[in-house]
Amino acid sequence: MASNPKTADPKNPAPTLYIIAICKLAKGIALVLIAAGIYSLAGKDLQADFDRFLEWVRLDPEHSFFRSISESLADVTPGNVRSAALATGLYGIFLLVGGTGLAIRAKWAIWLTIGESAFFIPIEIFELLPHRRPMPGEPAEDQPVPVPVPAHHLFPHPKIGLAIVLTLNVIIVWYLLKNRERLFKHHE
């Protein structure tokens, strides 16, 4: 007796879905841990801690790049640190909920993940587009002059990492939209 594909086992194998769920869970765990680390910095002397860290990793704290970072840390208040920790922790919890929902194949989780992944696509495209820079001698409209970031040997172009993230987000949104009926059929 041949089995009807419509009445087949509702738990279709979905390794890609589980890879996406694992990635979301891993990012969520990492962000919650980072939030706890950020929160632990509230009320501390960030300048002194940063200088001690640079000495520990044997970098020159008097280098202009590191000195500018150290000077900007003087403006960071404990309230700013707690706000950054809260935002990071909430996004981490959001990813944990979405990843868990995908892992158990909850129908709401697919829309949560599609929305979260699609939310960043326009931002990533905007960041990849070239922006107009002021010409030498032209007033900069109260904007600081961008400091060139040294290229990493794995990413010779400064925006290649962002292009990879954009590509992954587009693939995730496409995959989930295309396969949502097959992956979540048993919840209807």
Residue, then its C-alpha position, 0 to 999 in steps of 0.5 A: m500500500a503506497s503512502n500518500p505524501k499528504t499523510a506522511d510523517p508530519k515531522n519532515p526532516a529539516p536539518t537546515l531549520y535545526i542549523i538555523a535554530i542552533c545558530k539562534l540559540a548560540k547567539g542568544i546564549a552568547l549575548v546573554l553572557i555578554a550582557a552579564g559581562i557588560y553589566s558587571l562593568a557598571g560603576k567601574d573605572l573603564q579607562a583604568d580597566f581598559d589601560r590595564f587590559l592593553e598592558w595585559v595583552r602587551l599593547d601600547p596604551e599610548h598609541s593614538f588609536f587606543r588613547s582615543i578609545s580610553e578618552s572616550l570611555a571617560d564619557v561613559t556613565p554607569g547608566n549607559v553601561r546598564s542600558a547597553a547590558l539591558a538591550t544586549g540581554l533582551y536581544g539575547i533572550f529574544l534569540l533564545v525564544g526564537g531559537t527554541g521555538l524553531a527547534i520545537r517547530a512552533k508556527w509562531a517561531i518561523w514568523l518571529t525568525i523571518g521578521e528578525s532576519a528581515f529587519f536587518i536586511p535594509i540596514e545592512i544594505f544601507e551600510l554596504l552602499p557608498h556614502r558621500r564623504p566631504m571633500p578636503g576643505e569642505p565643511a563636514e556638517d558637524q560630523p567627525v572624520p571617519v578613522p580608517v579601520p585596518a583590514h583584517h587578513l581574512f577580510p581584506h575589504p572592510k565590508i566583506g563581513l557585513a556582506i556575508v551577514l547580509t547574504l546569510n540573512v537573505i538566505i534564512v528569510w528565503y528558506l523559511l518563507k519557501n519551506r514554511e508550509r512543509l516545515f510547520k505542517h503538523h501545527e495547522 
